Amino acid sequence: MVTIIGNGMGDYNFSNINLDLNSFDVIVCDKNFKEEASNILKFSYKEAKEYLLENAAKQNILYVVTGSPLFYSAATLLAQKLPKEEVTIINNTSSKSYLLTKLMLDETKVGVISLHGRSKVDLTQFLNQQYTFVVCDERSVQRLYQAMLYFQKDAIRTTIGYKLGYEDEKIEEVNLFDLSSSYDLKQPYVLLIQRNFESNSGVNDDIEFETERGMITKKYKRHLTLQNLDLEPNQLLWDIGAGSGSCGIEAYNRYKVKTLYFEKNQTRVDFIFKNLEKHHVADSKLYVGEACDFLKDVKKHHKESL
C-alpha cells in the first residue's frame, strides 16, 4: 500500500504532515528532506518510482513530496501506474493556495503557468486572466523578461512569494526585472503577475494600429488569412515584411501564437514597436533587417516552441 502526501509549505521536513509516521514500514522522500530515520529512504524521483512500483504490494509505504501532490507534481503520474486499490493520495497546501490565501484572492481570477525547469511560456494561460501565478526556478525571471520585452512598466504589477512557509518568508510587491539584486533565486519562490490592461480578442479595426501613411493589411484580409492558417496556441509564426505588425499581433491575440516579426524599414519598425506596446503582445521578437540574416538566431526560437 502506498500513501502519497505533500509536506505543504515551508522547509524540507515533515512538520506539516498530520499522520502517524510510525505506522508506515517505509517513508520515501526526496533527497532534499532533512528528516533522518532508519526507515526513511531518500531518493531521486526515478529511484522513488522504481522502489514504489516494486514494493507497493509488499510494504506500507508513505511517499512524501514537496508542496501539494496535486499541483505540478509527478506524484500523480506515479499514482496512475499503481493499482487503484494500492494507492491513496492525501493533499496538502500548494504554493498557489498558500499565496492566494495570504493575499485574499479569488482562485477563479488566476491563471497558472510553470517555468520551473521549462523555457516555454504557455500563452493559453499567460496574462489571460487578471492574475497569472508563475511556478519559478532561478532562470524564470529572465524568461519572463523576454516574454514581456515590449511591455510598458505599468502594464503589470508583480508580487513575489519567497520561501513560503519558512520563518523568513517574504510576500511583497517587487520590480520583476530587478529581483536578482534582492533575492537568492536559487531559493524557492513563486510570482503573481497582475495584468493592468484589458485583454484583446484580436478583432481590431485598422485605425487601432499605428501605420505608415495608412499602409496596412486590411482587416478582412487579416482575418481571412489567419483563419485559413489553422493556427493553434503556442505555435511559432513568422511575419516577414511585418509593416505595422498587425497580422502577427492579431494572430497572437486570437490564437495565442508566438510571433517573430521581420522588418527592414526603420519607419515601419518604429510603428511595430508602438503597436507591440499598445496591444501588450507577449513572447514575441522583432528583428530589424533582412529575414535571411537572422536564420541562426531564429533556430533557437524553433527549439523553444517544440
C-alpha positions in Angstrom: 0.0 0.0 0.0 1.3 3.5 -0.9 0.1 6.7 0.6 1.2 9.8 -1.2 1.2 13.1 0.7 2.6 16.6 0.3 4.6 18.3 3.0 2.9 21.6 2.4 4.7 24.9 2.6 7.9 25.5 4.4 11.3 23.8 4.8 12.1 20.2 3.7 10.7 18.4 6.7 7.5 16.6 7.8 6.2 19.2 10.3 3.1 19.8 8.2 2.1 16.1 7.9 -0.7 15.1 10.2 -0.2 11.3 10.1 1.3 8.7 12.4 4.6 8.3 10.7 5.4 5.2 12.9 2.5 3.3 11.2 4.4 3.0 8.0 7.0 0.4 7.2 9.0 2.8 4.9 9.0 6.5 4.3 10.2 7.6 0.8 11.1 11.2 0.1 13.3 13.5 -2.0 17.0 13.8 -1.1 16.5 17.4 0.0 14.5 16.4 3.0 16.2 16.9 6.4 14.5 14.2 8.3 16.6 11.2 9.4 15.4 7.7 10.5 16.3 4.1 9.8 13.1 3.6 7.7 13.4 6.9 5.7 14.7 6.4 2.2 15.9 9.5 0.3 15.6 9.0 -3.5 15.6 10.9 -6.8 12.2 10.7 -8.5 13.4 7.9 -10.8 14.6 5.9 -7.8 11.4 6.5 -5.8 9.3 5.5 -8.8 11.2 2.2 -9.2 11.0 1.4 -5.4 7.3 2.2 -5.2 6.4 0.2 -8.2 8.3 -2.8 -6.9 7.2 -2.7 -3.3 3.7 -1.2 -3.3 2.1 -4.7 -2.7 4.7 -5.8 -0.2 5.0 -2.8 2.2 3.0 0.0 3.8 4.8 3.0 2.2 4.5 6.7 2.8 5.7 8.8 -0.1 6.3 12.4 0.8 6.5 15.0 -1.9 7.0 18.8 -1.7 4.1 21.1 -1.5 0.9 19.5 -2.9 0.9 16.2 -4.7 -1.9 17.6 -7.0 -0.1 20.8 -8.1 2.7 20.4 -10.7 3.9 17.2 -9.1 5.0 14.0 -10.8 3.3 12.1 -7.9 0.0 11.8 -9.8 1.9 10.2 -12.8 3.3 7.7 -10.4 0.0 7.0 -8.8 -1.6 6.3 -12.1 0.9 3.5 -12.6 -0.2 1.7 -9.5 -3.4 -0.3 -9.0 -6.1 2.0 -7.6 -6.6 -0.2 -4.6 -2.9 0.1 -3.6 -2.6 3.9 -3.6 -4.1 6.8 -1.6 -3.3 10.5 -2.2 -3.6 13.0 0.6 -3.5 16.6 -0.4 -1.6 19.4 1.3 -1.2 23.1 0.8 0.2 24.2 -2.6 2.3 27.3 -3.1 -0.6 28.7 -5.1 -3.3 28.1 -2.4 -0.9 29.4 0.3 -0.2 32.7 -1.5 -3.7 33.4 -2.7 -4.9 32.8 0.9 -2.4 35.3 2.2 -3.4 37.8 -0.4 -7.2 37.0 -0.1 -7.6 36.5 -3.9 -10.3 34.5 -5.7 -8.8 31.4 -7.5 -11.1 31.9 -10.5 -9.3 35.1 -11.3 -5.9 33.4 -11.5 -4.2 31.5 -14.4 -1.2 29.3 -13.8 2.0 28.6 -15.7 5.1 26.8 -14.7 8.6 27.9 -15.7 10.3 25.6 -13.3 12.6 23.6 -15.5 10.8 24.9 -18.5 11.7 27.6 -21.0 8.4 27.8 -22.9 5.7 30.2 -21.7 2.2 28.7 -22.1 0.4 31.6 -23.9 -3.0 30.0 -23.3 -2.7 30.9 -19.6 -0.2 33.7 -19.5 -1.9 37.1 -18.7 -5.2 35.9 -20.0 -6.9 36.4 -16.6 -6.5 39.2 -14.1 -3.6 37.4 -12.4 -1.1 34.8 -13.5 0.6 32.6 -10.9 4.1 31.5 -12.0 6.0 28.5 -10.6 9.6 29.5 -10.9 13.2 28.5 -10.8 16.4 30.6 -10.9 16.1 31.2 -14.7 12.4 32.1 -14.8 12.8 35.9 -14.3 15.0 36.2 -17.4 12.4 34.1 -19.4 9.6 36.4 -18.3 11.7 39.4 -19.2 12.0 38.1 -22.7 8.3 37.3 -22.9 7.4 40.9 -21.9 10.1 42.6 -23.8 7.7 45.2 -25.4 5.6 45.9 -22.3 5.5 49.3 -20.5 6.4 49.0 -16.9 2.9 50.0 -15.7 1.3 47.2 -17.7 1.8 44.7 -14.9 2.2 44.5 -11.1 4.2 41.7 -9.6 4.1 40.1 -6.1 6.8 37.6 -5.0 6.1 34.7 -2.6 9.6 34.0 -1.4 10.4 31.0 0.8 6.7 30.5 1.6 6.2 28.8 4.9 9.7 29.5 6.1 10.4 31.8 9.1 12.0 34.3 6.7 9.2 34.2 4.1 8.5 37.4 2.1 5.3 38.3 0.3 5.7 41.7 -1.2 5.4 43.8 -4.4 8.5 43.8 -6.4 10.1 45.1 -9.6 10.0 41.9 -11.6 13.2 42.7 -13.6 15.3 43.6 -10.6 14.8 40.5 -8.4 18.3 39.1 -8.6 19.7 42.0 -6.7 17.4 41.5 -3.7 16.7 37.7 -3.6 18.6 34.5 -3.9 16.7 33.0 -6.8 18.1 29.6 -6.1 15.7 29.5 -3.1 12.1 28.5 -3.6 9.9 31.4 -4.8 6.8 32.0 -6.9 5.4 35.1 -8.7 1.9 36.5 -9.1 1.6 38.9 -12.0 -1.4 41.2 -12.1 -2.5 42.4 -15.6 -3.2 46.1 -15.6 -4.8 46.2 -19.1 -7.9 44.8 -20.7 -7.4 41.6 -22.8 -7.8 41.9 -26.5 -9.9 39.4 -28.5 -7.9 40.2 -31.7 -10.9 41.8 -33.6 -9.3 45.2 -34.2 -10.2 47.8 -36.7 -7.3 49.2 -38.9 -7.4 52.5 -37.0 -6.2 50.7 -33.9 -2.7 50.2 -35.4 0.0 52.9 -35.9 0.9 52.7 -39.6 3.0 54.5 -42.3 0.6 56.6 -44.4 -2.2 54.0 -43.7 -0.2 51.2 -45.2 -1.7 48.1 -43.5 -3.1 44.7 -44.3 -6.8 45.4 -44.2 -9.0 44.0 -41.5 -10.9 41.5 -43.7 -7.6 40.2 -45.3 -6.0 39.7 -41.9 -8.9 37.7 -40.6 -9.3 35.6 -43.7 -5.6 34.8 -43.9 -5.2 34.0 -40.2 -8.3 31.8 -40.3 -7.0 29.8 -43.2 -3.7 29.1 -41.5 -5.4 26.9 -38.8 -3.2 28.3 -36.1 -3.0 26.7 -32.7 -1.8 28.1 -29.4 2.0 28.2 -28.8 2.9 27.6 -32.4 5.6 29.8 -34.0 4.5 32.3 -36.7 6.8 34.4 -38.9 5.6 37.8 -40.0 8.1 38.7 -42.8 7.8 42.3 -44.0 5.7 43.0 -41.0 4.9 46.6 -41.8 2.7 47.7 -38.8 2.8 44.2 -37.3 -1.0 44.0 -37.5 -1.1 40.4 -38.8 1.2 39.0 -36.1 -0.4 41.0 -33.4 -3.9 39.7 -34.2 -2.5 36.2 -34.6 -1.3 36.5 -31.0 -4.5 38.0 -29.6 -6.8 35.5 -31.4 -4.8 32.3 -31.4 -2.0 32.8 -28.7 0.8 32.0 -31.1 4.4 33.2 -30.6 5.3 35.6 -33.4 8.6 36.7 -34.9 8.4 39.9 -36.8 10.9 40.8 -39.6 11.1 44.4 -41.0 13.9 46.3 -42.6 12.3 49.7 -43.0 13.1 51.8 -39.9 10.0 53.9 -40.0 7.8 50.8 -40.0 10.0 49.3 -37.3 9.1 52.2 -35.1 5.4 51.6 -35.7 5.7 47.9 -34.9 7.4 48.8 -31.6 4.5 51.2 -30.8 1.9 48.6 -31.7 3.5 45.8 -29.7 3.4 48.0 -26.7 -0.1 49.2 -27.3 -1.5 45.7 -27.7 0.6 44.1 -25.0 1.9 41.3 -27.2 3.8 38.7 -25.1 6.5 36.3 -26.1 7.3 38.0 -29.4 10.5 39.2 -31.1 11.2 41.9 -33.6 14.1 41.5 -36.0 15.3 44.7 -37.8 16.8 43.9 -41.2 16.6 41.2 -43.8 14.9 38.0 -42.5 17.6 35.7 -44.0 20.2 37.4 -41.9 18.6 36.1 -38.7 18.2 32.4 -39.5 20.7 31.2 -37.0 19.1 33.1 -34.1 15.6 32.0 -35.2 16.6 28.4 -34.8 16.7 29.0 -31.1 13.0 30.1 -31.1 12.1 26.9 -33.1 13.7 24.7 -30.4 11.8 26.6 -27.6 8.5 26.1 -29.4 8.8 22.4 -29.8 
